[in-house]
Amino acid sequence: MVRRGFRPNAVTFNRLMNCLCKRGRMKKAFEVVKIMSEMGCEPSIRTYNSLISGLCYVGRLEEAFELLRKIKNSSASPDIYTYTLVIDGFCKVGRSDEARELLEEAEEMDLLPNIVTYNSLLNGYCKEGRPLEGLHLLKRMQRGDCQPDFSSYSIILQGLLRWGEVSAAWRTYRKMRDAGFRVEERPMNTLLRGVCRQSVIDKKVVNDAMELLDAITEIGHNPSVYAYCLMVKALATGGEIDKALFHLHEMVRIGYCPRMMTYNVVLQVLCGGGRGDDALDVLVLMIERGTIPSGSSFGILLGELCQEGRVLDAFGVYAAAIKRGVVPHWKPNKGFNVQKVIQHWQGVQ
């Protein structure tokens, strides 16, 4: 075009620049800028934005930052997109504090941050293990003109969960849901696991776990095996043993295999409440589903049966353990003749 006497305009140059910068071909991009200047075509802010985007893309962040400073001191005024590009670049390399300073600088120039600007900062805070600072920024967005979108909430929710801020994650989940956004299955399972673990300290959060479990099933999914096991354990230790039993059977119904620890917690709570028959049913469920009860499983039930004076049932449970090669973790009382059980079992064989 140039050799034939045509004079490309700024639009033509900018499109070529944008294409080169997206591919990281910065040497060629700067050559185009030089040609622009030689032909008397002044670079626009779109030209500079393409250059900054390309520099950040290839990891030349300091050069992008210097270019921003150069633009600010020139006749071409930077826009919020210019600042957002550098902010995002800083956040991706763990320099969120500098990114925040750039945000404040943009606001001093009456440039309004957009959702991309905020989400870049939220990502940066969470990546650096500072999700609570990201949460403060999210609250600022809620109070301002730029309302959080689905990505804003998801970034903070997953950041809080990743760094163990379960209580804050639960509150963020509630706000996200109230804002009309649907939380994805994976973070909901992670949150459910966190809330269930928290119930060991605070029994009141069991209700929160139940709410989460219902929400997961409402969107057509089942909790993960691990999350479901923790749910059953939380219900059992939280005094909701009937609900724990229901969900234990529900796990089995949908094809999950509960962990041994889950079974043992349920057995422990049932036996602690004098519910030997229910505990016996759980032991039978384990065996029917191909899970060989551990020595602890048998020991918990044997202790309860003997406590209830059901020596014959205890004989049967002990024999079932011997048949499967398991030694119960249990010290028999005087009324229980272990040798007699073994001899009886050998006679049956």
C-alpha positions in Angstrom: 0.0 0.0 0.0 2.7 2.5 1.0 4.9 1.7 -2.0 1.9 2.3 -4.4 1.3 5.7 -2.8 -1.6 4.8 -0.5 -1.7 6.4 2.9 -3.2 4.0 5.5 -5.3 5.7 8.2 -5.4 5.1 11.9 -8.0 2.4 11.7 -5.9 0.3 9.3 -2.8 0.7 11.5 -4.7 -0.1 14.7 -6.2 -3.3 13.2 -2.7 -4.5 12.1 -1.3 -3.5 15.5 -4.0 -5.4 17.3 -3.4 -8.5 15.3 0.4 -8.4 15.9 0.1 -7.8 19.6 -2.4 -10.6 20.2 0.2 -12.9 18.8 3.0 -11.4 20.9 4.9 -10.1 17.8 6.0 -7.0 19.6 9.0 -6.2 17.5 6.8 -5.9 14.4 4.2 -4.0 16.4 6.7 -1.3 17.3 7.9 -1.2 13.7 4.3 -0.3 12.7 4.2 2.5 15.3 7.4 3.9 13.8 5.8 3.8 10.3 2.7 5.5 11.6 4.9 8.4 13.0 6.9 8.7 9.8 3.7 9.0 7.8 2.3 11.6 10.1 -0.4 9.4 11.6 -0.5 10.1 15.3 -1.0 6.9 17.5 -4.3 6.9 19.3 -5.2 5.5 22.7 -6.4 2.3 20.9 -2.9 2.0 19.4 -1.3 2.3 22.8 -3.8 -0.1 24.4 -2.9 -2.7 21.8 0.8 -2.3 22.7 0.2 -2.5 26.4 -1.9 -5.6 26.0 0.8 -7.2 23.9 3.6 -6.3 26.3 1.6 -7.8 29.2 0.9 -10.9 27.1 4.6 -11.6 26.6 5.5 -10.8 30.2 7.1 -7.4 29.6 5.1 -5.8 32.4 7.6 -3.1 33.3 7.6 -1.9 29.8 3.8 -1.8 29.8 3.9 0.2 33.0 6.4 2.7 31.5 4.3 3.0 28.4 1.3 3.9 30.6 3.4 6.6 32.3 4.4 7.9 28.9 0.8 8.0 27.7 -0.2 9.9 30.8 2.3 12.6 30.1 1.4 12.9 26.4 -1.5 14.4 24.5 -3.2 10.9 24.4 -5.1 10.4 27.6 -5.3 6.8 29.0 -8.7 5.4 29.4 -10.0 2.8 32.0 -9.1 0.0 29.5 -5.5 1.2 29.5 -5.3 1.0 33.3 -7.2 -2.3 33.4 -4.6 -4.0 31.2 -1.8 -3.0 33.5 -3.8 -3.8 36.6 -4.5 -7.3 35.2 -0.8 -7.7 34.4 0.3 -6.8 37.9 -2.3 -9.1 39.5 -1.2 -12.1 37.4 2.4 -11.8 38.8 1.4 -11.3 42.4 1.6 -7.5 42.6 -1.9 -6.7 43.7 -0.9 -3.8 45.9 0.6 -2.0 42.9 -2.5 -2.9 41.0 -4.7 -1.4 43.7 -2.6 1.9 43.6 -3.3 2.0 39.8 -7.0 1.6 40.4 -7.0 4.5 42.8 -5.0 6.6 40.3 -7.5 5.9 37.6 -10.3 7.0 40.0 -8.5 10.2 40.7 -8.6 10.9 37.0 -12.4 10.3 37.0 -12.1 7.0 35.2 -14.7 4.6 36.4 -13.5 1.0 37.0 -15.5 -1.6 35.1 -16.3 -5.2 36.0 -13.1 -6.4 34.2 -11.0 -4.1 36.3 -12.5 -5.3 39.6 -12.4 -9.0 38.6 -8.7 -8.7 37.8 -8.1 -7.3 41.3 -10.3 -10.0 42.9 -8.3 -12.7 41.1 -5.1 -11.1 42.2 -6.0 -11.0 45.9 -7.2 -14.6 45.9 -4.2 -15.9 44.0 -2.0 -14.3 46.7 -3.9 -15.9 49.6 -5.6 -12.6 50.5 -9.3 -13.5 49.8 -10.6 -11.4 52.7 -9.2 -8.3 51.1 -10.9 -9.4 47.9 -14.1 -9.7 49.9 -13.8 -6.1 51.1 -13.5 -5.1 47.5 -16.5 -7.1 46.6 -18.5 -5.3 49.2 -17.3 -2.0 47.8 -18.6 -3.1 44.4 -22.0 -3.9 46.0 -22.2 -0.4 47.4 -21.2 1.3 44.2 -22.3 1.6 40.6 -20.4 -1.5 39.3 -22.3 -4.4 40.7 -20.6 -7.8 41.0 -21.3 -10.3 38.3 -21.3 -14.1 38.4 -17.5 -14.2 37.9 -16.9 -11.7 40.8 -18.8 -13.9 43.2 -17.2 -17.2 41.9 -13.7 -15.8 42.2 -14.2 -14.8 45.8 -16.1 -17.9 46.8 -13.5 -20.2 45.4 -10.7 -18.0 46.9 -12.2 -18.1 50.3 -12.7 -21.9 50.2 -9.1 -22.4 48.9 -7.7 -20.5 51.9 -10.0 -22.0 54.5 -12.2 -19.1 55.2 -15.4 -21.2 55.5 -17.6 -18.8 57.4 -16.9 -16.0 55.0 -17.4 -18.4 52.1 -20.8 -19.4 53.5 -21.9 -15.7 53.7 -20.7 -15.1 50.2 -22.6 -18.1 48.9 -25.8 -16.8 50.5 -25.3 -13.3 48.9 -24.5 -14.9 45.6 -27.7 -17.0 45.7 -29.8 -14.0 46.9 -28.4 -12.0 43.9 -29.9 -14.6 41.6 -26.7 -16.4 40.6 -26.5 -20.2 40.5 -23.5 -21.6 42.2 -21.7 -24.4 40.4 -21.6 -28.0 41.7 -17.8 -28.1 42.5 -17.6 -25.1 44.8 -20.8 -26.2 46.5 -19.3 -29.5 47.3 -16.2 -27.8 48.6 -18.3 -25.5 50.8 -20.3 -28.5 52.1 -17.1 -30.2 53.2 -15.9 -27.1 54.9 -19.2 -26.5 56.7 -19.4 -30.1 57.8 -15.9 -29.9 59.3 -16.8 -26.7 61.0 -19.8 -28.4 62.7 -17.3 -30.3 64.9 -16.7 -27.0 66.7 -20.1 -25.4 66.2 -23.0 -27.8 66.2 -25.4 -25.0 65.0 -23.9 -25.0 61.5 -25.3 -28.5 60.8 -28.4 -26.7 59.6 -26.3 -24.8 57.1 -24.9 -28.1 55.9 -28.4 -29.4 55.4 -29.4 -26.3 53.4 -26.4 -26.8 51.2 -27.2 -30.5 50.7 -30.7 -29.6 49.6 -29.4 -26.9 47.2 -27.1 -29.4 45.6 -29.9 -31.9 45.0 -32.2 -29.2 43.7 -29.9 -28.5 40.8 -29.9 -32.2 39.9 -26.6 -33.3 41.4 -25.5 -35.5 44.2 -22.8 -34.4 46.7 -19.4 -36.0 46.2 -18.8 -39.2 48.2 -16.4 -37.4 50.5 -18.8 -34.5 51.1 -21.7 -36.9 51.7 -19.6 -38.9 54.3 -18.8 -35.7 56.1 -22.5 -34.7 56.0 -23.5 -38.0 57.6 -20.8 -37.7 60.3 -21.8 -34.0 61.0 -25.5 -35.0 61.4 -24.6 -38.0 63.7 -22.3 -36.0 66.0 -24.6 -33.0 65.9 -27.5 -35.0 67.5 -29.4 -35.6 64.3 -28.9 -39.4 64.2 -32.1 -40.2 62.4 -31.2 -37.8 59.6 -27.7 -39.3 59.6 -29.2 -42.8 59.2 -31.5 -41.6 56.4 -28.6 -40.1 54.4 -26.4 -43.1 55.1 -29.0 -45.3 53.4 -29.5 -42.7 50.7 -25.8 -42.9 49.9 -26.0 -46.6 49.5 -29.1 -46.3 47.4 -27.5 -44.0 44.8 -24.5 -46.3 44.6 -22.0 -44.7 46.9 -19.7 -46.7 49.2 -19.5 -44.9 52.6 -16.2 -44.8 54.3 -15.4 -47.0 57.2 -15.0 -44.0 59.5 -18.5 -42.8 58.5 -20.0 -46.2 59.5 -18.1 -46.2 62.8 -19.3 -42.7 63.8 -22.9 -43.7 63.2 -22.4 -46.9 65.1 -20.8 -45.0 68.0 -23.6 -42.5 68.2 -26.3 -45.2 68.0 -24.7 -47.3 70.6 -24.1 -44.3 72.8 -27.8 -43.7 72.6 -28.8 -47.3 73.5 -30.0 -48.1 70.0 -28.5 -51.5 69.6 -31.0 -52.7 67.0 -30.3 -49.8 64.7 -26.6 -50.3 65.2 -27.0 -54.0 64.3 -28.9 -52.9 61.1 -26.0 -50.7 60.1 -23.5 -53.6 60.6 -25.7 -55.8 58.4 -25.9 -53.0 55.8 -22.1 -52.9 55.7 -21.8 -56.6 55.2 -24.5 -56.7 52.5 -22.8 -53.9 50.6 -19.5 -55.7 50.5 -17.7 -53.7 53.2 -16.0 -55.8 55.8 -16.5 -54.1 59.2 -13.3 -53.3 61.0 -12.3 -54.5 64.5 -13.6 -51.1 65.8 -17.0 -51.6 64.1 -17.5 -55.0 65.7 -16.1 -53.8 69.0 -18.5 -50.8 69.2 -21.6 -53.0 68.7 -20.4 -55.8 71.0 -20.0 -53.4 73.8 -23.5 -52.1 73.4 -25.1 -55.5 73.0 -23.4 -56.8 76.2 -24.4 -53.5 78.0 -28.0 -54.3 77.0 -27.6 -57.9 78.3 -28.1 -59.4 74.8 -25.4 -62.0 75.1 -26.7 -64.3 72.4 -26.8 -61.4 69.9 -23.2 -60.6 71.0 -22.2 -64.2 70.3 -23.6 -63.9 66.8 -21.8 -60.6 66.1 -18.5 -62.0 67.5 -18.9 -65.1 65.3 -19.5 -62.9 62.2 -16.3 -61.2 63.0 -14.3 -64.4 63.3 -15.9 -65.7 60.1 -14.4 -62.7 58.3 -11.0 -62.9 59.9 -11.5 -59.8 62.0 -10.5 -59.5 65.6 -12.9 -57.2 67.4 -11.4 -54.3 69.3 -13.2 -55.1 72.5 -12.5 -56.6 75.9 -15.2 -59.2 76.8 -16.7 -59.2 80.2 -17.0 -62.3 82.4 -20.2 -63.5 80.9 -18.8 -63.8 77.4 -16.8 -66.9 76.6 -14.8 -66.1 73.5 -13.3 -69.6 73.3 -16.8 -71.1 73.2 -17.7 -68.8 70.2 -14.6 -69.9 68.3 -15.3 -73.6 69.0 -18.9 -73.1 67.9 -17.7 -71.5 64.7 -15.1 -74.2 64.0 -17.9 -76.8 64.5 -20.1 -75.0 61.9 -17.3 -75.1 59.4 
